[in-house]
Amino acid sequence: MDDRVVLKICYYGQILLQTYEGVQFVCENPLDVVIPFTLSFEELKGVICEKIDSQRCRRISCILYRYPLPVFGGFVQFQTKYVMDEASMQEMFSMYMENRHRMSCIELYIEFEQSEADRNIELEDYNSESEDEFESNYEIVAPGEDEEEAGGAMNADVAEVANALASPHPFQEPSFMRSLDLEAMHAPKFPQYMNPAPPVVADGEFTVGMEFSSREAVIKAMKDYTIRRGVDYRVYESEPTTFYAKCTEYGNGCDWLIRVTKMQKKYYWEIRRYNGSHTCTRSTISQDHSKLDSKTVAEAIKPLVEVDPSIKVKSVIADIQSKFNYTISYRKAWLAKQQAVESSGRINFRRLGSIV
């Protein structure tokens, strides 16, 4: 697999700008595609179009990829760059090779040009209202009812229909487009404007309004934060749409708490309440951390296992020590390695059918 790379392709989704790890790509059905490093830029676009929608002839208007940028204390922030030609594609591959210990794949976000067929479909969908739906815009005046009152409601409805018909091609821009600075992002002479300012403040704290792509991403960020800070938290509420936690020393000199909520009709979770950094200090420095469980360790060593499934347990312990400054037990390292190997095996098996 050294001469190939896995692409995780997102499309028809959202680009989240303000998340704990920087920019994130999200969509309902991301695709995994394996390509050789020798693939040309035009061939890449052809593969993407074929995998996403082989029934329609589409033209790609934009390809973005994520890359990690180290910031402080072992944290990284993901930012984005465009893939526009052979040179930028090779730059993307080079960044991946330099960061294989942080990335198990290259994440892409694809945008397509709107074709004439798409516009015709939109128009047909708009004009296919049933007679019942059309007639529901009008009211029948009941005996004894004031005709002027009923007519007022009817006129308002008719006005809405007239306003809608004034636009022959009704179109609502994707939600993420409202948060993107398109003018800056398309200015090749000013590449510093390609990415917004990192959403994490200087000391690495969470902030109100910070976004996460999923509930799992919330928990992962929480664990990563507490492990690196040498603090701990207790979960007080964990529901399908809410995650609420407090410091284990809450009420004993530390007021740290966080509430993260899944936004309705959105892809993401958002921090709605946050009390700021911990004011407590751990009385003793443990050799291990309660949140550094085997699942977290397995996720951290996955890139290593994909390169060398026979990696020794002592190497796993050393890698975790260098990343988190904790020395985990041999048993935890062994369990994590088994989980990572099993997970990597399942992923590679699924990818066999996607190899170009």
N, C-alpha and C positions, 0 to 999 in steps of 0.2 A: 504493500500500500504506500511505500515511500514515494513512488512516482505519481501518486494520485492524491486527490484532496476531496473531502466531503463538503458540498455546498448545502446549507440550509436556506431554502428560498421562501421568503414571505411575499405575499401579493394580495391585493384587494383587502388590505387591513389598515393598520395604523402605525405611525412612527411616534413613539413616546419620547419626548425630549427631556422631561424632568423626572428621571428615575434615580434610584439609589446608585445604580452603576452607570449613569449617564444615559446615552441614547439606547432605546430598545425597539426592535421590530416585532410586531405582533400580528397574527392573522389566524383565522379559524383552522386552516388546513395547510400548514407549512410542508414543503416537500424536501426530501433528502435526495440529492443527486451526487454521484461520484464521477468526477471528471479527471482526465490526465492533465498534468501541468503543461503539456505540449499543445493543448487546445487553443485555437486562435480566438480572437475576440468575436468575430462573426459567427464562428461555430458555437461559441458559448451562447450567444443570443438565440441561435437556432435550437439548441438543446433546451433552453429555458422555455421557449414558445411551445415546443413539442410536448414537454412534460406538463405544462400548466393547462394548455387548451389546444389540443390537436385538431379540434373540430372547426376552429376559426383561424383565419389568417390575421395575425396581429403583428403590430410593430412596437418594439420596446422603445419607450421615450426616455427612460431613466433607469440606471442601475446604481444602487448605493450599497456600500459594505461597511460593516462595523470593525473597528480596530481598537485595541486596548491602549490606554495612555496612563502609565504609572503616575500617581499624584503624591501620596505621602503614606508613611506607615504601612506599606504593603498593599494599600488600596489601589484600585485602578478605575478609571473612568473610560467608558466606551464612547468614541466619537465616530463620525462618518466621513467617508470620501466617495467621490464619484468614480465609476469605472466607465471611461469614455473611449478608450482605444487600447492598442496593444501595450503601450508603455504603462498606462495606469493599471492595466490588468496584471502585468508583471510586478508592479509595485505592490499590488494586493497580495500576490503569492509570496513575495519577499517578507512582507509584514507577518503573514501567517507563519512562515518558517521560523521567524525570529521569536514568535510568541506561542509556539506549539505547546509549551508547558501551561499556558493559560487558556488556549483555545483548542477544542477538539474538532472544530469545523470552521468554515467561513460562512458568515451570515450575510445574506443579500436581501435587499428589498427592491422589488421590481414594479415599475409603473409602465402602463401601456398607453399608446395613443388611442384616442377614441375614434373608431372607424365609422364610416357612413352606415354600415349595417347596425352598429350599436345605437346610433342616433335614430335609425328607423324603428328598431325594437322599442326604444323609449317612447317614440311617438305612437306606435301601435298599442303599447301598454296603456298609454294615457287615453287614447281614443276608444278603448275597449270597455268603457263603463257600461254596465247593464242598464236596461231601461228602468229597473227598480231603483238603482242608485241615482239615476238622473232625476227621476220623479220625486225622490226623497228630499230634493231641494225646495219643493213647493209644499204649501199647506192648504188644506181644504178648510174653508171657513164654516164652522159649525153654526147651526141655527141659533140666532140670538147673540152671536159673538160679534164684537166690534170689528168691522172689516178693515178699518184703518190700522188697528193694532196688529191684526194678523198680517196685513200687507207690509207693515214695517219689517217684521221678521223675514218675510219672503223676499223683500227687496234686498235685505242684507245678504241673504244667501245667493241671490242672483248676481249681486255685485261681486261676491267672491268667485263665482263661476266665470264672470266676465274678466276679472283680473287674471285668473288662471289661464284662460284662453288667449290672453294677450301675448303670452310667450309661446311660440310654436314648438320650442324644444325645451321643455322644463328640465332643469338640471340643478342638482344640489351638490355642491362641492364636497369631497370627502372631508370628514371631521378633522383629520390631522393637517389638512391643508390650511386651516384657519390659524394654526399655531406655527406654521413654517414661514420664515422670512425668505420667500422665493426669490426676490430681487437680489438679496445678498448671496444666496446659495448658488445662483447661476452667474455670479460675477467671477470669471476665472482669474482676473487680475488681483483679486483680493481673497485668496484662499483662507485667510484667517477668519473670514465670515462664514465659512462652511459649516461651523458648528456653534451652537449657543454656548454660553458660559456654563460650566459644570454646575449642576444643581446642588452639590454638596458644599457646605460652607467650609471655611479654611481649616477648621479643626476636625473635620470628618463627621460631624453630627448629622442626624436626620433633621429635616425641616418640614414644617406644615406645608402641604401642597405637593410634596414629593410623591411621585407615581411609581407603581410597580405593575408588572405585566400580569401577575397572577398571585393567588394566595401563597403558593409555594415560594414565589420570589420574595414575598414579605418575610416568611419564616427564615429563608436562607439569609436575607440581609440582616435580620435580627440576630441570628446565631453568629454570623460573621462579625457583627459589631461588638457583641458581648465578649466573644472569644478574644478579639484583638484588644479590647479595653480592659480585660481582666475583671469584668463585673458579671452580674447574672440577673435574670428576670424570672418572674412567675406569671403564667398566663391566667387571667381572670375571666376572659370571654373569648371563645373560639367558635364562631358560627360561620355558616357559608358566606355571609356578607360582612362579617366584623371580626377583627382581631384586636384584643385589648390586653395589655400587659403592664406590670409594674415591677420596679426593682425589688429584689428579695429583701432589701433593707428599707422599703417604703414605710414611712412612719417612724423610722429610727434614725432620722437625720438625712434621708435622701427622698426627694419628691419625684424621682424619675418615673414617668409613665408615657405610654404611647397608645393611640387608638388609630387603627387603619380600617378604612371602609371601602367596600366594593361599590363603585359608582354605578347607579342604575343606567341600564341601556348603554353601558360603556364596556370596553375591553379591560380597563385597568382598575387598580386599587389606589387609594390616595390617603395620605396621612392627614387626618382631620384634627387631631389634638396631639401636642407634644410639649412636654415641660422643660425641655432643654437637657443639658448634659448631666451625668451622674455627679452627685456631690459626696458620695460615699467612697470609701477606700476599703479594699479587702484586708482584713487583719492578717491573713496569712496567704502567701502565694502558693497555690497548689501546683503540683507537678502536672496535673491534668485539668480539664474543664468539663463540667457536666454537659454543656451544649456541644462539645466536640465529640459527638457520638460516631459510631461506625459508618452510618449513612453519610454524615457530613465529610468524614475522612475519605470515603469511597468516591464522593463527588470531586473532592480536591485532587485525588491521585488518578482520576480517570484518564487524563492525557498521557500520563506515564505508562499506565497499563495498556493503552491502545498501541503504544510504541513497542513495549516489551511486556507481554503478559506473564513472563516468568520472573518478573522483578522480585527481588528478595524482600522479605518482611522488614529486615533491618534498614533497607533503603527507603521503605515506606515511612518508618519511624523517623528517619533522618530528614526526609522531605517535609513531613508535617512539622517537625521541630523548626526547620528553617522558615516555613511559611507562617506558622502561628505562635512560635516560641513556647510550645508545650511539648512535653515528651510523653506520648501515649504508650499504653501497655502493649506488650507483644500480642496478646489475645485480640485487643481492639484492632491493631494493625492487620493481623491475619484475617479477621472477619471482614474488614473493609476491603482488603485486596480481593477476597473471594467475591464480594458483592460487585466490585468494579469489573472484575474479569467476566462475571456472568452478564452484567449489563452491557459491556462492550461486545460480548459475543452475540447477544440478541440484536443489538444495533447493526453490527456488521452483517448478520444473516439477512436482515430486512433490506440492507443496502445492496445486496448482491444483484437484485433485479433492476437496480437503478444505474449500474455501472455502464458507462458509455463505451 
